Amino acid sequence: MTVPLPDLVKIVLWAALCGTLSMGLYRLLSPQKRLAAAKDDATRTRQTLSGYDGSADGLPPLIRASLLAALRHMGLCLGPALVSSIPVIAIFLWMNTVYGTPAQEYLPFGPSWFRAWYVPFSVVMLAVSMVIKKAWRIV
Amino acid sequence: MNTRTTTILLAMASLFGIVPSAMAYVGPGAGLTLVGSFIGLCLTLLVALWAVLSWPIRRLLKRRKQGAAGNEKAPEMDQAHDSPPS
């Protein structure tokens, strides 16, 4: 016997799946050790630059090192972040065809735009992603 | 950056000129990481700007501090010179 689930529950389940899939893919594709090192390096060089109290000649190399470290960090996570979004986009588009008709409202409160499917979906997906990011210590 | 990389980057950037709008999306958690790194870059730019702009002021304050410390030491030394040997 199958029990039909309410649409809101289905949206929440899809959102949880989407968040898990996206974070799993990101973790798989991103060089986590290098990312952690790059993040530490970016923070350290920025702190060094912030507390610099020496001669003017010492500033440009510090600024250069700091910017390079920040760009390296961003460059390392850009590709995996974009690729891990692909399943989210696919599910999002499919959900929009199933749940995205203007007449359908999924929340009993708030303005009309707030009652659309993408509000609970986005909130749950973001929450699940953040929990997974923290639990798996994803950088 | 070599000429080839520059040409490729310029060719890619020129694509933005022929599309009327670009639809893009970055996933939630990974997007947060990306946003975090972007904020880091912005912070670095601000810190660099602050370091450059505030350097003359900090230098001036440092010199003043050093000058004040020197002046405090000088009277002590004078006093030591003036006092008769016991």
Backbone of each chain as ProteinMPNN parsed JSONL, in Angstrom:
{"seq_chain_A": "MTVPLPDLVKIVLWAALCGTLSMGLYRLLSPQKRLAAAKDDATRTRQTLSGYDGSADGLPPLIRASLLAALRHMGLCLGPALVSSIPVIAIFLWMNTVYGTPAQEYLPFGPSWFRAWYVPFSVVMLAVSMVIKKAWRIV", "coords_chain_A": {"N_chain_A": [[0.844, -1.194, 0.0], [0.633, 2.159, -0.899], [1.216, 5.359, 0.43], [0.123, 8.508, -0.414], [2.257, 11.26, -0.429], [2.112, 14.534, 1.034], [2.446, 17.496, -1.003], [4.199, 19.455, 0.01], [5.87, 18.025, 1.716], [7.119, 16.393, -0.142], [8.518, 18.326, -1.571], [10.26, 19.203, 0.386], [11.748, 16.86, 0.792], [12.948, 16.533, -1.734], [14.49, 18.816, -1.746], [16.268, 18.29, 0.333], [17.598, 16.108, -0.75], [18.745, 17.316, -2.969], [20.486, 19.206, -1.79], [22.225, 17.458, -0.444], [23.288, 15.981, -2.582], [24.544, 17.97, -4.081], [26.491, 18.959, -2.275], [27.92, 16.62, -1.804], [28.968, 16.088, -4.319], [30.533, 18.348, -4.649], [32.402, 17.994, -2.638], [33.651, 15.72, -3.538], [34.765, 16.578, -5.944], [36.366, 18.78, -5.368], [39.682, 19.827, -4.417], [40.229, 19.181, -1.353], [42.282, 19.275, 0.653], [44.183, 20.968, -0.473], [42.599, 23.178, -0.772], [42.031, 23.834, 1.892], [44.583, 24.506, 2.752], [45.067, 26.673, 1.061], [43.124, 28.439, 1.926], [43.93, 28.911, 4.569], [46.387, 30.087, 4.009], [45.584, 32.395, 2.653], [44.223, 33.737, 4.703], [46.289, 34.067, 6.556], [48.214, 35.637, 5.159], [46.695, 37.897, 4.745], [46.324, 38.773, 7.366], [48.961, 39.313, 8.063], [49.487, 41.417, 6.327], [47.652, 43.241, 7.274], [48.649, 43.821, 9.799], [51.048, 45.024, 9.236], [53.949, 46.942, 9.777], [56.202, 48.038, 8.83], [58.718, 49.304, 6.526], [57.939, 51.295, 3.54], [58.704, 49.976, 1.246], [58.294, 47.332, 1.758], [55.603, 46.875, 1.53], [54.334, 46.463, -1.186], [55.189, 43.729, -2.025], [53.902, 42.265, -0.022], [51.192, 42.887, -0.416], [50.843, 41.844, -2.945], [51.347, 39.091, -2.463], [49.26, 38.552, -0.735], [46.958, 39.088, -2.299], [47.327, 37.228, -4.337], [47.132, 34.841, -2.882], [44.455, 34.971, -2.053], [43.155, 34.942, -4.533], [43.993, 32.457, -5.467], [42.721, 30.752, -3.681], [40.048, 31.289, -4.346], [40.054, 30.515, -7.026], [40.501, 27.783, -6.793], [38.127, 26.795, -5.704], [36.177, 27.561, -7.463], [35.633, 26.091, -9.943], [34.783, 23.381, -9.036], [32.545, 24.265, -7.536], [30.851, 25.326, -9.472], [30.401, 23.075, -11.117], [29.199, 21.31, -9.305], [26.775, 22.471, -9.084], [25.24, 21.71, -11.186], [23.486, 19.337, -10.975], [21.66, 20.465, -9.203], [20.539, 22.539, -10.669], [19.283, 21.046, -12.655], [17.365, 19.541, -11.176], [15.966, 21.636, -10.062], [14.839, 22.9, -12.321], [13.192, 20.857, -13.262], [11.485, 20.574, -11.058], [10.235, 22.982, -11.173], [8.595, 22.708, -13.35], [6.818, 20.843, -12.393], [5.821, 21.76, -9.891], [5.514, 24.445, -10.227], [3.287, 26.009, -11.073], [1.291, 28.993, -11.207], [-0.999, 28.982, -9.591], [-0.553, 27.253, -7.502], [0.045, 26.967, -4.071], [2.191, 26.571, -1.338], [2.783, 27.176, 1.242], [1.131, 28.184, 4.23], [1.161, 30.846, 4.955], [2.239, 34.317, 4.667], [3.217, 36.613, 1.911], [2.094, 36.281, -1.593], [4.221, 35.51, -3.34], [5.894, 34.329, -1.566], [4.72, 31.983, -0.909], [5.242, 30.199, -2.862], [6.711, 27.202, -4.384], [9.488, 27.267, -4.404], [10.409, 28.591, -2.165], [10.196, 27.068, 0.386], [11.755, 25.001, -0.622], [14.296, 26.164, -1.262], [15.099, 27.094, 1.26], [15.224, 24.737, 2.818], [17.093, 23.28, 1.312], [19.363, 24.896, 1.517], [19.762, 24.827, 4.291], [20.22, 22.079, 4.75], [22.519, 21.745, 3.196], [24.326, 23.376, 4.579], [24.458, 22.072, 7.042], [25.591, 19.627, 6.238], [27.987, 20.546, 5.204], [29.236, 21.435, 7.518], [29.24, 19.075, 9.064], [30.742, 17.289, 7.502], [33.024, 18.657, 7.371], [33.666, 20.359, 5.185], [35.629, 22.344, 3.066]], "CA_chain_A": [[0.0, 0.0, 0.0], [1.42, 3.39, -0.916], [0.531, 6.534, 0.987], [0.584, 9.703, -1.134], [2.835, 12.286, 0.449], [1.717, 15.908, 0.674], [3.424, 18.151, -1.89], [5.22, 20.171, 0.791], [6.822, 17.003, 2.194], [7.901, 15.997, -1.318], [9.44, 19.437, -1.873], [11.304, 19.174, 1.427], [12.603, 15.696, 0.528], [13.755, 16.85, -2.92], [15.459, 19.839, -1.348], [17.299, 17.611, 1.131], [18.375, 15.306, -1.703], [19.493, 18.27, -3.787], [21.587, 19.737, -0.966], [23.182, 16.369, -0.199], [23.934, 15.667, -3.861], [25.413, 19.088, -4.449], [27.649, 19.002, -1.376], [28.705, 15.406, -2.036], [29.698, 16.291, -5.578], [31.552, 19.383, -4.414], [33.467, 17.394, -1.828], [34.337, 14.758, -4.404], [35.486, 17.247, -7.032], [37.292, 19.835, -4.934], [40.872, 19.373, -3.693], [39.97, 19.694, -0.01], [43.514, 19.597, 1.395], [44.771, 22.174, -1.083], [41.684, 24.291, -0.465], [42.234, 24.221, 3.297], [45.884, 25.187, 2.812], [44.921, 27.967, 0.377], [42.307, 29.297, 2.795], [44.814, 29.317, 5.675], [47.398, 30.98, 3.454], [44.924, 33.675, 2.37], [43.95, 34.396, 5.993], [47.567, 34.424, 7.189], [48.833, 36.762, 4.444], [45.865, 39.089, 4.992], [46.625, 39.233, 8.735], [50.308, 39.897, 8.026], [49.354, 42.717, 5.665], [46.888, 44.119, 8.16], [49.47, 44.255, 10.943], [52.37, 45.447, 8.759], [54.361, 48.211, 10.379], [57.581, 48.287, 8.395], [58.97, 50.356, 5.534], [57.018, 51.306, 2.392], [59.17, 49.0, 0.249], [57.809, 45.994, 2.121], [54.154, 46.756, 1.301], [53.902, 45.822, -2.442], [55.245, 42.26, -2.041], [52.881, 41.717, 0.886], [49.89, 43.038, -1.077], [50.856, 40.87, -4.045], [51.22, 37.741, -1.889], [47.931, 38.45, -0.144], [45.975, 39.0, -3.388], [47.535, 35.941, -5.019], [46.592, 33.782, -2.019], [42.989, 35.063, -2.101], [42.73, 34.504, -5.868], [44.231, 31.017, -5.551], [41.627, 30.13, -2.926], [38.829, 31.416, -5.133], [40.228, 29.709, -8.234], [40.412, 26.354, -6.47], [36.759, 26.345, -5.416], [35.24, 28.019, -8.498], [35.248, 24.99, -10.838], [33.923, 22.405, -8.345], [31.275, 24.884, -7.124], [29.991, 25.435, -10.659], [30.011, 21.727, -11.569], [28.28, 20.706, -8.333], [25.464, 23.117, -9.208], [24.504, 21.166, -12.334], [22.294, 18.562, -10.572], [20.677, 21.363, -8.556], [19.823, 23.24, -11.748], [18.406, 20.064, -13.317], [16.225, 19.252, -10.288], [15.228, 22.894, -9.924], [14.041, 23.1, -13.539], [12.146, 19.823, -13.284], [10.507, 20.907, -10.013], [9.478, 24.158, -11.605], [7.532, 22.255, -14.254], [5.84, 20.049, -11.628], [5.195, 22.519, -8.785], [5.658, 25.894, -10.448], [2.142, 26.748, -11.637], [1.001, 30.16, -10.355], [-2.105, 28.763, -8.642], [-0.169, 26.372, -6.392], [0.673, 27.596, -2.901], [2.648, 25.479, -0.465], [2.891, 27.65, 2.625], [-0.144, 28.8, 4.611], [1.326, 32.235, 5.42], [3.118, 35.193, 3.892], [2.732, 37.11, 0.619], [1.904, 35.212, -2.59], [5.503, 35.009, -3.859], [6.511, 33.559, -0.485], [4.038, 30.681, -0.804], [5.645, 29.355, -3.994], [7.465, 25.989, -4.016], [10.939, 27.473, -4.277], [10.786, 29.147, -0.853], [10.608, 25.969, 1.287], [12.816, 24.23, -1.282], [15.586, 26.848, -1.098], [15.452, 27.155, 2.684], [15.633, 23.392, 3.264], [18.323, 22.914, 0.601], [20.462, 25.663, 2.115], [19.989, 24.319, 5.652], [20.836, 20.744, 4.633], [23.884, 21.954, 2.684], [25.169, 23.924, 5.65], [24.678, 21.006, 8.036], [26.527, 18.683, 5.636], [29.287, 21.254, 5.12], [29.795, 21.439, 8.866], [29.446, 17.707, 9.512], [31.825, 16.672, 6.727], [34.141, 19.616, 7.407], [33.997, 20.7, 3.805], [36.231, 23.689, 2.979]], "C_chain_A": [[0.885, 1.252, 0.0], [0.59, 4.559, -0.408], [1.027, 7.767, 0.227], [1.086, 10.772, -0.154], [2.313, 13.657, 0.055], [2.836, 16.57, -0.139], [4.555, 18.836, -1.109], [6.305, 19.202, 1.301], [7.728, 16.563, 1.036], [8.95, 17.068, -1.649], [10.601, 19.429, -0.883], [12.282, 18.019, 1.178], [13.507, 15.941, -0.688], [14.844, 17.864, -2.584], [16.612, 19.214, -0.57], [18.206, 16.789, 0.221], [19.301, 16.203, -2.536], [20.715, 18.815, -3.027], [22.665, 18.692, -0.74], [23.986, 16.06, -1.457], [24.951, 16.744, -4.233], [26.675, 19.114, -3.584], [28.55, 17.789, -1.553], [29.571, 15.548, -3.269], [30.826, 17.301, -5.388], [32.728, 18.799, -3.635], [34.326, 16.442, -2.668], [35.24, 15.468, -5.421], [36.544, 18.238, -6.558], [38.502, 19.249, -4.193], [40.848, 19.918, -2.263], [41.23, 20.096, 0.764], [44.145, 20.879, 0.863], [43.917, 23.396, -0.781], [41.885, 24.789, 0.965], [43.544, 24.99, 3.443], [45.793, 26.584, 2.191], [44.14, 28.949, 1.243], [43.159, 29.823, 3.958], [45.832, 30.348, 5.209], [46.808, 32.377, 3.221], [44.68, 34.45, 3.667], [45.251, 34.908, 6.615], [48.196, 35.649, 6.505], [48.031, 38.059, 4.665], [46.143, 39.663, 6.384], [48.006, 39.893, 8.79], [50.246, 41.297, 7.427], [48.665, 43.721, 6.58], [47.747, 44.655, 9.309], [50.833, 44.783, 10.534], [52.727, 46.84, 9.287], [55.775, 48.596, 9.939], [57.694, 49.396, 7.367], [58.011, 50.213, 4.355], [57.415, 50.274, 1.344], [58.617, 47.599, 0.526], [56.338, 45.783, 1.809], [53.775, 46.036, -0.008], [54.048, 44.299, -2.468], [54.192, 41.604, -1.147], [51.497, 41.764, 0.247], [49.766, 41.996, -2.189], [50.618, 39.446, -3.516], [49.803, 37.515, -1.358], [46.855, 38.286, -1.228], [46.089, 37.66, -4.116], [46.942, 34.793, -4.21], [45.063, 33.777, -2.071], [42.466, 34.571, -3.45], [42.907, 32.994, -6.036], [43.1, 30.259, -4.844], [40.336, 30.136, -3.736], [38.896, 30.535, -6.384], [40.059, 28.228, -7.97], [38.968, 25.905, -6.253], [35.753, 26.731, -6.512], [34.722, 26.867, -9.37], [34.345, 23.977, -10.166], [32.566, 22.988, -7.932], [30.316, 24.971, -8.305], [29.493, 24.056, -11.11], [28.996, 21.105, -10.611], [26.896, 21.361, -8.373], [24.604, 22.479, -10.288], [23.304, 20.299, -11.91], [21.221, 19.422, -9.917], [19.858, 22.08, -9.626], [18.827, 22.291, -12.41], [17.161, 19.794, -12.472], [15.324, 20.482, -10.155], [14.297, 23.114, -11.127], [12.891, 22.091, -13.605], [11.054, 20.15, -12.261], [9.641, 22.089, -10.424], [8.346, 23.762, -12.562], [6.437, 21.511, -13.49], [5.075, 20.918, -10.627], [5.083, 24.025, -9.054], [4.473, 26.62, -11.05], [1.713, 27.861, -10.688], [-0.066, 29.903, -9.287], [-1.677, 27.976, -7.398], [0.539, 27.141, -5.282], [0.997, 26.502, -1.899], [2.84, 25.899, 0.992], [1.599, 28.369, 2.997], [-0.029, 30.254, 5.048], [2.238, 33.017, 4.471], [2.505, 35.668, 2.589], [2.74, 36.005, -0.449], [3.236, 34.643, -3.112], [6.185, 34.088, -2.85], [5.928, 32.147, -0.395], [4.428, 29.719, -1.928], [6.559, 28.22, -3.533], [8.931, 26.265, -3.719], [11.357, 28.068, -2.93], [11.139, 28.023, 0.134], [11.761, 25.16, 0.7], [14.186, 24.865, -1.019], [16.037, 26.847, 0.355], [15.967, 25.806, 3.168], [16.955, 22.998, 2.608], [19.542, 23.618, 1.216], [20.815, 25.122, 3.506], [20.708, 22.969, 5.611], [22.289, 20.881, 4.17], [24.822, 22.44, 3.779], [25.477, 22.879, 6.717], [25.717, 20.018, 7.503], [27.929, 19.296, 5.561], [30.006, 21.214, 6.477], [30.161, 20.018, 9.312], [30.62, 17.046, 8.797], [33.088, 17.534, 6.705], [34.631, 19.967, 6.008], [34.504, 22.152, 3.756], [35.74, 24.364, 1.714]], "O_chain_A": [[1.79, 1.371, 0.826], [-0.576, 4.724, -0.768], [2.226, 8.045, 0.224], [0.41, 11.123, 0.813], [2.093, 13.921, -1.127], [4.012, 16.244, 0.019], [5.716, 18.799, -1.518], [7.492, 19.527, 1.31], [8.934, 16.383, 1.206], [10.1, 16.761, -1.962], [11.76, 19.62, -1.253], [13.493, 18.179, 1.334], [14.689, 15.597, -0.668], [15.969, 17.776, -3.074], [17.776, 19.555, -0.779], [19.425, 16.773, 0.394], [20.468, 15.886, -2.767], [21.822, 18.872, -3.561], [23.858, 18.982, -0.828], [25.206, 15.899, -1.406], [26.072, 16.447, -4.647], [27.785, 19.27, -4.094], [29.774, 17.892, -1.468], [30.746, 15.182, -3.272], [31.929, 17.124, -5.903], [33.891, 19.073, -3.934], [35.546, 16.376, -2.523], [36.342, 15.006, -5.714], [37.512, 18.502, -7.271], [38.362, 18.29, -3.434], [41.386, 20.994, -1.997], [41.248, 21.122, 1.444], [44.578, 21.748, 1.62], [44.427, 24.496, -0.563], [41.906, 25.993, 1.222], [43.616, 25.989, 4.158], [46.356, 27.547, 2.712], [44.454, 30.138, 1.289], [43.12, 31.008, 4.29], [46.109, 31.334, 5.892], [47.426, 33.394, 3.539], [44.899, 35.659, 3.728], [45.313, 36.025, 7.13], [48.652, 36.576, 7.173], [48.592, 39.15, 4.759], [46.193, 40.88, 6.563], [48.197, 40.899, 9.472], [50.858, 42.236, 7.935], [49.045, 44.89, 6.649], [47.589, 45.799, 9.733], [51.697, 44.975, 11.39], [51.923, 47.772, 9.246], [56.452, 49.382, 10.602], [56.874, 50.314, 7.335], [57.363, 49.182, 4.178], [56.557, 49.753, 0.632], [58.492, 46.784, -0.388], [55.861, 44.649, 1.818], [52.981, 45.096, 0.03], [53.116, 43.619, -2.896], [53.662, 40.539, -1.464], [50.724, 40.812, 0.348], [48.728, 41.356, -2.35], [49.798, 38.699, -4.051], [49.228, 36.437, -1.511], [45.957, 37.455, -1.097], [45.085, 37.039, -4.465], [46.326, 33.884, -4.766], [44.444, 32.715, -2.127], [41.456, 33.869, -3.51], [42.083, 32.33, -6.664], [42.595, 29.257, -5.351], [39.623, 29.135, -3.806], [37.913, 29.892, -6.752], [39.539, 27.495, -8.811], [38.616, 24.771, -6.577], [34.609, 26.278, -6.489], [33.512, 26.692, -9.514], [33.246, 23.72, -10.657], [31.553, 22.29, -7.972], [29.119, 24.722, -8.164], [28.319, 23.888, -11.442], [28.048, 20.45, -11.045], [25.953, 20.858, -7.762], [23.389, 22.673, -10.316], [22.206, 20.498, -12.429], [20.027, 19.152, -10.052], [18.64, 22.212, -9.506], [17.688, 22.662, -12.691], [16.041, 19.815, -12.982], [14.097, 20.38, -10.137], [13.128, 23.465, -10.968], [11.764, 22.437, -13.96], [9.862, 20.025, -12.545], [8.467, 22.176, -10.064], [7.286, 24.388, -12.585], [5.27, 21.538, -13.883], [3.852, 20.833, -10.522], [4.613, 24.781, -8.204], [4.627, 27.754, -11.504], [1.77, 27.68, -9.472], [-0.049, 30.517, -8.22], [-2.349, 28.023, -6.368], [1.503, 27.868, -5.524], [0.181, 25.617, -1.643], [3.036, 25.055, 1.866], [1.03, 29.086, 2.174], [-1.023, 30.844, 5.473], [2.905, 32.452, 3.604], [1.433, 35.214, 2.189], [3.314, 34.936, -0.243], [3.359, 33.433, -3.303], [6.946, 33.193, -3.217], [6.565, 31.234, 0.13], [3.998, 28.565, -1.944], [7.112, 28.264, -2.434], [9.545, 25.592, -2.892], [12.541, 28.05, -2.591], [12.247, 28.007, 0.671], [12.636, 24.691, 1.428], [15.122, 24.182, -0.602], [17.212, 26.628, 0.649], [16.998, 25.724, 3.835], [17.837, 22.446, 3.267], [20.598, 23.016, 1.407], [21.987, 24.977, 3.857], [21.674, 22.744, 6.34], [23.179, 20.211, 4.693], [25.958, 21.981, 3.895], [26.593, 22.803, 7.231], [26.623, 19.616, 8.234], [28.926, 18.626, 5.828], [31.213, 20.989, 6.556], [31.237, 19.783, 9.86], [31.401, 16.325, 9.418], [34.091, 17.171, 6.089], [35.818, 19.888, 5.694], [33.893, 23.058, 4.322], [36.118, 25.502, 1.436]]}, "seq_chain_B": "MNTRTTTILLAMASLFGIVPSAMAYVGPGAGLTLVGSFIGLCLTLLVALWAVLSWPIRRLLKRRKQGAAGNEKAPEMDQAHDSPPS", "coords_chain_B": {"N_chain_B": [[51.314, 36.179, -17.115], [50.893, 34.499, -20.168], [50.861, 35.201, -23.793], [49.087, 33.543, -25.14], [47.288, 32.613, -23.165], [46.19, 35.062, -22.429], [44.919, 35.777, -24.843], [42.992, 33.739, -25.033], [41.48, 34.235, -22.719], [40.547, 36.811, -23.296], [39.014, 36.261, -25.572], [37.058, 34.632, -24.44], [35.909, 36.44, -22.672], [34.88, 38.253, -24.495], [32.662, 36.949, -25.409], [30.643, 37.58, -23.683], [29.727, 39.899, -24.686], [28.07, 39.309, -26.821], [25.873, 37.923, -25.941], [22.524, 38.469, -24.845], [21.628, 38.184, -22.178], [22.882, 36.539, -19.277], [22.227, 33.506, -17.838], [22.702, 32.143, -14.745], [23.668, 29.91, -12.102], [24.641, 29.015, -8.863], [25.224, 26.307, -6.791], [23.938, 25.591, -3.389], [25.589, 24.972, -0.849], [28.218, 24.734, -1.86], [28.21, 27.079, -3.191], [28.2, 28.822, -1.06], [30.773, 28.455, -0.126], [32.149, 29.473, -2.276], [31.23, 32.104, -2.248], [32.279, 32.803, 0.207], [35.036, 32.717, -0.348], [35.12, 34.747, -2.193], [34.382, 36.923, -0.638], [36.6, 36.906, 0.986], [38.518, 37.696, -0.877], [37.619, 40.279, -1.455], [37.915, 41.415, 1.075], [40.681, 41.267, 1.322], [41.426, 43.053, -0.686], [40.405, 45.398, 0.427], [41.908, 45.536, 2.798], [44.448, 45.799, 1.693], [44.178, 48.245, 0.408], [43.676, 49.874, 2.609], [46.057, 49.499, 3.987], [47.876, 50.769, 2.295], [46.86, 53.408, 2.141], [46.785, 54.194, 4.817], [49.349, 54.048, 5.619], [51.216, 56.363, 5.64], [50.115, 57.817, 7.773], [50.248, 56.028, 9.908], [52.978, 55.79, 10.033], [53.708, 58.355, 10.761], [52.514, 58.528, 13.287], [53.975, 56.578, 14.587], [56.521, 57.682, 14.545], [56.074, 59.908, 16.105], [55.49, 58.694, 18.54], [57.905, 57.469, 19.03], [59.462, 59.759, 19.239], [58.338, 60.978, 21.492], [58.949, 59.062, 23.404], [61.689, 59.283, 23.348], [62.038, 61.913, 24.287], [61.096, 61.589, 26.883], [63.029, 60.02, 27.961], [65.287, 61.627, 27.793], [65.191, 63.893, 29.793], [65.447, 62.353, 32.098], [68.003, 61.393, 31.817], [69.382, 63.798, 31.854], [68.881, 64.581, 34.474], [70.246, 62.643, 35.869], [72.786, 63.368, 35.144], [73.007, 65.904, 36.336], [72.725, 65.491, 39.091], [74.604, 65.406, 42.111], [77.5, 63.36, 42.77], [77.112, 60.659, 45.053]], "CA_chain_B": [[50.331, 35.572, -18.009], [51.436, 34.552, -21.522], [49.99, 35.77, -24.832], [48.03, 32.58, -25.479], [46.28, 32.669, -22.098], [45.517, 36.358, -22.533], [44.025, 35.715, -26.007], [41.853, 32.869, -24.687], [40.649, 34.948, -21.735], [39.873, 37.919, -23.992], [37.993, 35.663, -26.449], [35.96, 34.203, -23.57], [35.247, 37.646, -22.147], [34.144, 38.906, -25.578], [31.383, 36.239, -25.562], [29.632, 38.28, -22.88], [29.221, 41.015, -25.486], [27.079, 38.908, -27.826], [24.651, 37.351, -25.345], [21.72, 39.53, -24.225], [21.652, 38.009, -20.718], [23.496, 35.275, -18.886], [21.531, 32.871, -16.726], [23.678, 31.321, -14.037], [23.271, 29.522, -10.75], [25.658, 28.264, -8.133], [24.554, 25.518, -5.75], [23.88, 26.221, -2.067], [26.755, 24.874, 0.039], [29.412, 25.074, -2.623], [28.076, 28.514, -3.459], [28.617, 29.516, 0.167], [32.229, 28.405, -0.119], [32.591, 30.416, -3.308], [30.946, 33.451, -1.728], [33.268, 33.011, 1.274], [36.334, 33.041, -0.942], [34.969, 36.064, -2.828], [34.434, 37.895, 0.464], [38.017, 36.937, 1.36], [39.218, 38.514, -1.883], [37.205, 41.677, -1.234], [38.561, 41.833, 2.328], [42.1, 41.459, 1.021], [41.531, 44.318, -1.428], [40.182, 46.493, 1.384], [43.068, 45.597, 3.705], [45.56, 46.336, 0.904], [43.905, 49.684, 0.213], [43.848, 50.495, 3.924], [47.489, 49.469, 4.316], [48.551, 51.791, 1.481], [46.383, 54.753, 2.5], [47.059, 54.551, 6.216], [50.776, 53.908, 5.926], [51.836, 57.623, 6.082], [49.59, 58.203, 9.102], [50.832, 55.116, 10.902], [54.404, 56.132, 10.125], [53.769, 59.602, 11.527], [52.193, 58.201, 14.679], [55.094, 55.802, 15.128], [57.624, 58.625, 14.794], [55.683, 60.729, 17.27], [55.638, 57.846, 19.716], [59.344, 57.312, 19.265], [59.938, 61.071, 19.685], [57.884, 61.162, 22.871], [59.733, 58.146, 24.246], [63.033, 59.865, 23.405], [61.969, 63.087, 25.164], [60.946, 61.137, 28.271], [64.3, 59.475, 28.421], [66.294, 62.699, 27.86], [65.251, 64.562, 31.101], [65.971, 61.407, 33.099], [69.461, 61.352, 31.645], [69.887, 65.091, 32.327], [68.825, 64.557, 35.935], [71.344, 61.783, 36.317], [74.017, 64.134, 34.959], [73.047, 67.05, 37.245], [72.801, 65.128, 40.51], [75.991, 65.247, 42.558], [77.823, 61.98, 43.141], [76.947, 60.426, 46.484]], "C_chain_B": [[50.85, 35.638, -19.451], [50.377, 35.006, -22.533], [48.809, 34.843, -25.139], [46.893, 32.625, -24.447], [45.48, 33.959, -22.187], [44.51, 36.343, -23.676], [42.781, 34.887, -25.686], [40.908, 33.582, -23.725], [39.874, 36.089, -22.392], [38.754, 37.398, -24.892], [36.785, 35.234, -25.625], [35.181, 35.398, -23.048], [34.411, 38.321, -23.228], [32.795, 38.22, -25.836], [30.271, 36.934, -24.783], [28.997, 39.428, -23.667], [28.13, 40.614, -26.452], [25.828, 38.255, -27.235], [23.858, 38.46, -24.657], [21.689, 39.418, -22.705], [22.264, 36.65, -20.419], [22.751, 34.724, -17.689], [22.535, 31.967, -16.021], [23.163, 31.01, -12.648], [24.426, 28.771, -10.116], [24.968, 27.607, -6.957], [24.759, 26.05, -4.35], [25.163, 26.177, -1.245], [28.041, 25.277, -0.642], [29.401, 26.562, -2.956], [28.525, 29.332, -2.263], [30.135, 29.575, 0.248], [32.79, 29.434, -1.101], [32.383, 31.86, -2.85], [31.961, 33.8, -0.633], [34.62, 33.41, 0.709], [36.286, 34.409, -1.623], [35.019, 37.168, -1.781], [35.879, 38.05, 0.936], [38.821, 37.815, 0.419], [38.895, 39.999, -1.684], [37.88, 42.236, 0.028], [40.039, 42.137, 2.097], [42.311, 42.78, 0.289], [41.375, 45.514, -0.487], [41.383, 46.674, 2.315], [44.268, 46.205, 2.979], [45.402, 47.845, 0.73], [44.152, 50.45, 1.512], [45.334, 50.578, 4.292], [48.224, 50.569, 3.572], [48.157, 53.194, 1.948], [46.784, 55.162, 3.915], [48.547, 54.514, 6.555], [51.43, 55.235, 6.361], [51.394, 58.038, 7.49], [50.214, 57.334, 10.19], [52.298, 55.428, 11.134], [54.587, 57.368, 11.011], [53.53, 59.329, 13.011], [53.345, 57.463, 15.345], [56.257, 56.731, 15.48], [57.352, 59.484, 16.019], [55.914, 59.976, 18.572], [57.109, 57.711, 20.079], [59.937, 58.609, 19.802], [59.596, 61.32, 21.139], [58.684, 60.287, 23.822], [61.148, 58.686, 24.423], [63.07, 61.046, 24.343], [61.838, 62.696, 26.629], [62.267, 60.658, 28.841], [65.317, 60.585, 28.655], [66.342, 63.414, 29.204], [65.813, 63.659, 32.192], [67.487, 61.394, 33.052], [70.1, 62.648, 32.147], [69.968, 65.129, 33.844], [69.993, 63.76, 36.501], [72.684, 62.51, 36.213], [74.188, 65.218, 36.022], [73.27, 66.657, 38.698], [74.252, 64.886, 40.929], [76.297, 63.807, 42.947], [77.774, 61.788, 44.644], [78.146, 59.673, 47.037]], "O_chain_B": [[51.211, 36.718, -19.918], [49.201, 35.174, -22.212], [47.687, 35.296, -25.367], [45.713, 32.668, -24.797], [44.258, 33.96, -22.042], [43.387, 36.827, -23.526], [41.662, 35.275, -26.02], [39.689, 33.54, -23.892], [38.702, 36.311, -22.09], [37.683, 37.999, -24.975], [35.64, 35.434, -26.032], [33.952, 35.376, -22.988], [33.362, 38.895, -22.936], [31.89, 38.826, -26.41], [29.103, 36.884, -25.17], [27.889, 39.872, -23.365], [27.338, 41.458, -26.873], [24.838, 38.056, -27.939], [24.436, 39.299, -23.966], [21.721, 40.433, -22.01], [22.169, 35.724, -21.225], [22.648, 35.379, -16.652], [23.151, 31.113, -16.658], [22.34, 31.735, -12.089], [25.103, 27.982, -10.774], [24.224, 28.25, -6.216], [25.649, 26.87, -4.124], [25.762, 27.217, -0.971], [28.844, 26.04, -0.106], [30.444, 27.214, -2.996], [29.144, 30.386, -2.408], [30.715, 30.59, 0.633], [33.747, 30.153, -0.813], [33.245, 32.719, -3.039], [32.439, 34.931, -0.55], [35.272, 34.323, 1.216], [37.275, 35.14, -1.634], [35.62, 38.219, -2.004], [36.333, 39.151, 1.245], [39.69, 38.576, 0.845], [39.778, 40.855, -1.739], [38.35, 43.374, 0.045], [40.575, 43.122, 2.604], [43.239, 43.531, 0.589], [42.102, 46.503, -0.584], [41.818, 47.793, 2.587], [45.009, 47.01, 3.543], [46.353, 48.612, 0.884], [44.752, 51.524, 1.515], [45.804, 51.581, 4.829], [49.093, 51.232, 4.138], [49.013, 54.06, 2.127], [47.083, 56.327, 4.176], [48.951, 54.903, 7.65], [52.142, 55.244, 7.365], [52.188, 58.54, 8.285], [50.646, 57.821, 11.235], [52.802, 55.349, 12.254], [55.467, 57.429, 11.869], [54.25, 59.833, 13.874], [53.653, 57.691, 16.515], [56.887, 56.607, 16.53], [58.23, 59.752, 16.839], [56.44, 60.508, 19.55], [57.506, 57.817, 21.24], [60.791, 58.594, 20.689], [60.418, 61.799, 21.92], [59.052, 60.719, 24.915], [61.738, 58.569, 25.497], [64.015, 61.19, 25.119], [62.382, 63.36, 27.511], [62.58, 60.855, 30.015], [66.115, 60.514, 29.589], [67.435, 63.553, 29.752], [66.542, 64.102, 33.079], [68.165, 61.386, 34.08], [71.167, 62.644, 32.761], [70.934, 65.614, 34.432], [70.632, 64.157, 37.475], [73.583, 62.326, 37.033], [75.279, 65.45, 36.542], [73.917, 67.383, 39.453], [75.025, 64.253, 40.21], [75.403, 63.103, 43.418], [78.294, 62.596, 45.415], [78.194, 59.381, 48.232]]}, "name": "protein", "num_of_chains": 2, "seq": "MTVPLPDLVKIVLWAALCGTLSMGLYRLLSPQKRLAAAKDDATRTRQTLSGYDGSADGLPPLIRASLLAALRHMGLCLGPALVSSIPVIAIFLWMNTVYGTPAQEYLPFGPSWFRAWYVPFSVVMLAVSMVIKKAWRIVMNTRTTTILLAMASLFGIVPSAMAYVGPGAGLTLVGSFIGLCLTLLVALWAVLSWPIRRLLKRRKQGAAGNEKAPEMDQAHDSPPS"}
